[in-house]
Amino acid sequence: MIGRDQKGVVARVSTYLASCNINIEDIEQRVMEGLFIMTMLVDVSEATATLDELVLGLRKIGDEIGMETTLRLAGAPAARKRVAVLVTREPHCLAQLAHDREQGLLRGDLVTVLSNHPDLEPLAREHGIPFAWASSKDKAAHEDFLLARLAEVKPDLVVLARYMQILTPRLIDRYPFRIINIHPSLLPYHPGSNAYKQAWEEGVRVSGCTAHFVTEQLDAGPVILQDVFHIRVGEDTLDEVKERGRELEARVLSQAVQLCLNDQLVVKDKKVIFRPGRFPGTAGGGG
């Protein structure tokens, strides 16, 4: 259950579960900046309600107190989510995603790669991922192409793997908080293009990258993950800084995608909050 913190939530849910002869085996709850997040592990083997009735009952409680409720069978394999990847010419992020999928790290399917250039078609084909492209010289036509192809594959998540185009509200609103971008700086510092060049020219000693959700405000969506690398001022060339940054971008973007596919986060009040998830078979696994 996720929602604004208030009194009596645990008691309300516990009372309802007890009325259905359901035993609570474990519970984890957290309040972060007024947001209440609770995960329960319950035994339904002797329940007097069906699973459908249980879902409806919990949803009714959630509606009454303004909270989101989700019920999942522990240990049951979750449906694999569908991921669409948007790219331009740089291969490092797409290559990392494909590698991690093949290593079993991505609990989702890369269903398409869409681009505004043909350059990465061989990489996508090498990994068995359908590829299509359309020039972005005509911005409206390119966006029509993206919307049509995305509608065909019905992605749960859209990943901008160094897709060097700005999305319009028409596309962003179609997939709210379901589009992830990787930006080559520690946002909010150095937004926009040429971020590594800005950091190198300014003599910054620590730079990094940011995986974030895409919103209408450029490079200002809720931050999922950030990581850093060091710059040896006066020693490193700009190309060396870019290469170090690209390696980090690929890892951070893949990690952010994994978090989304594993349902380990939620966006509330324009911030990313990580869900409790220490129970086997629930979000976050059994860690």
C-alpha positions as CSV (number, residue, x, y, z in Angstrom):
1,M,0.0,0.0,0.0
2,I,1.3,3.4,-1.0
3,G,-0.2,6.8,-0.2
4,R,0.0,9.9,2.1
5,D,0.7,8.9,5.7
6,Q,-2.3,8.9,8.1
7,K,-3.4,7.2,11.2
8,G,-4.9,3.8,11.3
9,V,-3.7,2.3,8.0
10,V,-2.1,-0.8,9.5
11,A,-5.1,-1.4,11.8
12,R,-7.6,-1.0,9.0
13,V,-5.8,-3.5,6.7
14,S,-5.0,-5.9,9.5
15,T,-8.6,-6.0,10.7
16,Y,-9.9,-6.7,7.2
17,L,-7.4,-9.5,6.6
18,A,-8.3,-11.1,10.0
19,S,-12.0,-11.0,9.0
20,C,-11.0,-13.1,6.0
21,N,-9.1,-15.6,8.2
22,I,-5.8,-14.4,6.6
23,N,-2.6,-14.5,8.7
24,I,0.0,-11.8,8.5
25,E,3.5,-13.4,8.5
26,D,5.7,-10.3,8.0
27,I,5.3,-6.6,7.5
28,E,7.6,-3.8,6.5
29,Q,6.5,-0.1,6.5
30,R,8.3,3.1,5.9
31,V,7.3,6.8,6.0
32,M,9.4,9.1,3.7
33,E,8.6,12.8,3.6
34,G,4.9,12.1,4.4
35,L,4.6,9.1,2.0
36,F,3.6,5.8,3.7
37,I,4.8,2.6,2.0
38,M,3.8,-0.8,3.4
39,T,4.5,-4.3,2.3
40,M,2.9,-7.3,3.9
41,L,3.5,-11.0,3.5
42,V,0.3,-12.9,4.3
43,D,-0.8,-16.5,4.3
44,V,-4.0,-17.0,2.3
45,S,-4.1,-20.8,2.5
46,E,-7.1,-20.8,4.9
47,A,-8.7,-17.6,3.6
48,T,-12.5,-17.4,3.6
49,A,-12.4,-15.0,0.7
50,T,-11.4,-15.7,-2.9
51,L,-8.4,-13.9,-4.4
52,D,-10.8,-11.8,-6.5
53,E,-12.8,-10.8,-3.4
54,L,-9.5,-10.0,-1.6
55,V,-8.3,-7.8,-4.4
56,L,-11.6,-5.9,-4.4
57,G,-11.7,-5.6,-0.6
58,L,-8.2,-4.2,-0.4
59,R,-8.9,-1.9,-3.4
60,K,-12.1,-0.6,-1.6
61,I,-10.0,0.2,1.5
62,G,-7.4,1.9,-0.6
63,D,-10.0,4.1,-2.4
64,E,-11.6,5.1,1.0
65,I,-8.3,6.2,2.4
66,G,-6.6,7.5,-0.8
67,M,-4.0,4.8,-1.2
68,E,-2.8,2.5,-4.0
69,T,-3.0,-1.2,-3.3
70,T,-1.3,-4.1,-5.1
71,L,-1.7,-7.8,-4.4
72,R,0.8,-10.3,-5.8
73,L,1.3,-14.0,-5.2
74,A,4.7,-14.6,-3.6
75,G,6.9,-16.8,-5.7
76,A,4.6,-16.6,-8.8
77,P,6.4,-15.6,-11.9
78,A,5.5,-12.0,-12.9
79,A,4.6,-11.3,-16.4
80,R,7.6,-10.1,-18.3
81,K,7.4,-6.4,-19.1
82,R,7.9,-5.0,-22.6
83,V,10.7,-2.5,-23.2
84,A,11.1,-0.3,-26.3
85,V,14.5,1.3,-26.8
86,L,15.1,4.6,-28.6
87,V,18.6,5.3,-29.9
88,T,20.5,7.6,-32.3
89,R,24.1,6.7,-33.2
90,E,26.0,5.9,-29.9
91,P,26.0,2.1,-29.2
92,H,27.2,1.8,-25.6
93,C,23.8,1.9,-23.8
94,L,22.0,-0.4,-26.2
95,A,24.9,-2.8,-26.1
96,Q,24.7,-2.9,-22.3
97,L,21.0,-3.4,-22.2
98,A,21.3,-6.3,-24.7
99,H,24.1,-7.9,-22.8
100,D,22.3,-7.6,-19.4
101,R,19.1,-9.1,-20.9
102,E,21.1,-12.0,-22.2
103,Q,22.7,-12.4,-18.8
104,G,19.3,-12.6,-17.2
105,L,19.6,-9.3,-15.4
106,L,16.7,-7.6,-17.2
107,R,13.4,-9.1,-16.2
108,G,11.8,-7.9,-19.4
109,D,11.8,-8.2,-23.2
110,L,13.5,-5.7,-25.5
111,V,10.7,-5.7,-28.1
112,T,12.0,-3.0,-30.5
113,V,14.7,-0.5,-31.1
114,L,13.6,2.7,-32.8
115,S,15.9,5.3,-34.2
116,N,16.4,8.4,-36.3
117,H,19.4,6.9,-38.0
118,P,20.2,3.4,-39.4
119,D,23.6,3.1,-37.7
120,L,22.7,0.7,-34.9
121,E,20.6,-1.7,-36.9
122,P,23.5,-4.3,-37.1
123,L,23.8,-4.2,-33.3
124,A,20.1,-4.7,-32.7
125,R,19.9,-7.5,-35.3
126,E,22.9,-9.2,-33.7
127,H,20.9,-9.5,-30.5
128,G,17.7,-10.5,-32.2
129,I,15.9,-7.2,-31.5
130,P,13.6,-5.8,-34.2
131,F,14.9,-2.4,-35.5
132,A,13.2,0.4,-37.4
133,W,14.2,4.0,-38.2
134,A,12.9,7.1,-39.7
135,S,14.7,10.4,-40.3
136,S,14.1,13.2,-37.7
137,K,14.7,16.0,-40.2
138,D,10.9,16.3,-40.3
139,K,10.3,16.3,-36.5
140,A,6.5,15.8,-36.7
141,A,6.8,12.9,-39.2
142,H,9.4,11.3,-37.0
143,E,7.2,11.5,-33.9
144,D,4.3,10.1,-35.9
145,F,6.6,7.2,-36.7
146,L,7.6,6.7,-33.1
147,L,4.0,6.8,-31.8
148,A,2.8,4.3,-34.5
149,R,5.6,1.8,-33.8
150,L,5.2,2.1,-30.0
151,A,1.5,1.6,-30.3
152,E,2.2,-1.6,-32.2
153,V,4.5,-3.1,-29.5
154,K,2.6,-1.7,-26.5
155,P,5.7,-1.1,-24.2
156,D,5.5,-1.0,-20.5
157,L,8.7,1.0,-20.5
158,V,10.4,3.3,-23.1
159,V,14.2,3.7,-22.7
160,L,16.1,6.6,-24.2
161,A,19.5,4.9,-24.7
162,R,21.3,8.1,-25.9
163,Y,18.5,9.1,-28.1
164,M,19.6,12.6,-29.0
165,Q,16.1,14.1,-29.7
166,I,13.8,16.1,-27.4
167,L,10.4,14.4,-27.0
168,T,7.2,16.5,-27.2
169,P,4.3,16.4,-24.7
170,R,2.4,14.4,-27.3
171,L,4.6,11.4,-26.7
172,I,5.5,12.0,-23.1
173,D,1.9,12.2,-22.0
174,R,1.2,8.8,-23.7
175,Y,3.7,7.2,-21.3
176,P,3.7,9.2,-18.1
177,F,6.6,8.2,-15.8
178,R,7.3,5.3,-18.1
179,I,10.1,6.9,-20.2
180,I,13.7,6.7,-18.8
181,N,16.5,8.9,-20.1
182,I,20.3,8.8,-19.3
183,H,21.9,12.2,-19.1
184,P,25.7,12.7,-19.1
185,S,26.0,14.8,-16.0
186,L,24.9,15.0,-12.3
187,L,21.7,16.8,-12.8
188,P,20.7,19.6,-12.1
189,Y,24.3,20.5,-13.1
190,H,25.1,20.8,-16.8
191,P,21.7,20.1,-18.4
192,G,21.3,20.0,-22.2
193,S,23.9,19.0,-24.7
194,N,27.7,18.9,-24.4
195,A,27.6,18.1,-20.7
196,Y,31.0,16.5,-20.5
197,K,32.6,19.3,-22.5
198,Q,31.1,21.8,-20.0
199,A,32.5,19.8,-17.0
200,W,36.0,19.4,-18.7
201,E,36.2,23.1,-19.6
202,E,35.1,24.2,-16.1
203,G,37.8,22.1,-14.4
204,V,35.2,20.0,-12.6
205,R,36.9,17.1,-10.7
206,V,33.9,14.9,-10.3
207,S,31.3,14.3,-13.0
208,G,28.8,11.6,-13.6
209,C,25.5,10.7,-15.1
210,T,21.8,10.6,-14.2
211,A,19.1,8.2,-15.0
212,H,15.7,10.0,-14.7
213,F,12.1,9.9,-15.8
214,V,11.3,12.1,-18.8
215,T,8.9,15.0,-18.2
216,E,8.0,18.0,-20.4
217,Q,10.7,20.1,-18.6
218,L,14.1,19.2,-20.3
219,D,16.4,17.1,-18.1
220,A,14.3,17.9,-15.0
221,G,12.3,14.7,-14.4
222,P,12.4,12.6,-11.2
223,V,15.9,11.2,-10.6
224,I,16.2,7.4,-10.4
225,L,19.9,6.8,-10.1
226,Q,23.2,8.8,-10.3
227,D,26.8,7.8,-10.2
228,V,30.1,9.6,-10.5
229,F,33.6,9.3,-12.0
230,H,36.7,11.4,-11.4
231,I,38.3,13.8,-13.8
232,R,42.1,14.4,-13.6
233,V,42.1,18.1,-14.3
234,G,45.0,19.1,-16.6
235,E,45.7,15.4,-17.4
236,D,42.6,13.9,-18.9
237,T,41.6,14.8,-22.5
238,L,38.0,15.6,-23.4
239,D,37.9,12.2,-25.2
240,E,39.1,10.4,-22.1
241,V,36.4,12.1,-20.1
242,K,33.7,11.2,-22.6
243,E,34.9,7.5,-22.7
244,R,34.8,7.2,-18.9
245,G,31.4,8.8,-18.9
246,R,29.9,6.5,-21.6
247,E,31.0,3.4,-19.7
248,L,29.2,4.7,-16.6
249,E,26.1,5.8,-18.5
250,A,25.6,2.3,-19.8
251,R,25.7,0.7,-16.4
252,V,23.6,3.3,-14.6
253,L,20.9,3.2,-17.3
254,S,20.7,-0.6,-17.2
255,Q,20.4,-0.5,-13.4
256,A,17.6,2.0,-13.6
257,V,15.8,-0.1,-16.1
258,Q,16.2,-3.1,-13.8
259,L,14.7,-1.2,-10.9
260,C,11.6,-0.3,-13.0
261,L,11.2,-3.8,-14.4
262,N,11.3,-5.2,-10.8
263,D,8.7,-2.7,-9.6
264,Q,11.2,-1.5,-7.0
265,L,10.3,2.2,-7.2
266,V,7.3,4.5,-7.3
267,V,7.0,8.2,-8.3
268,K,5.3,10.4,-5.8
269,D,5.3,14.2,-5.6
270,K,7.9,14.3,-8.4
271,K,10.3,12.1,-6.5
272,V,11.4,8.5,-6.9
273,I,10.8,6.5,-3.8
274,F,12.1,2.9,-3.5
275,R,9.6,0.4,-2.2
276,P,10.3,-2.0,0.7
277,G,10.9,-5.4,-0.9
278,R,12.6,-7.9,1.4
279,F,10.1,-10.6,1.0
280,P,10.7,-13.4,-1.6
281,G,8.6,-13.1,-4.7
282,T,7.7,-9.4,-4.0
283,A,9.2,-6.3,-5.5
284,G,12.9,-6.2,-4.8
285,G,13.3,-9.9,-4.5
286,G,14.4,-11.6,-1.3
287,G,17.4,-9.4,-0.5
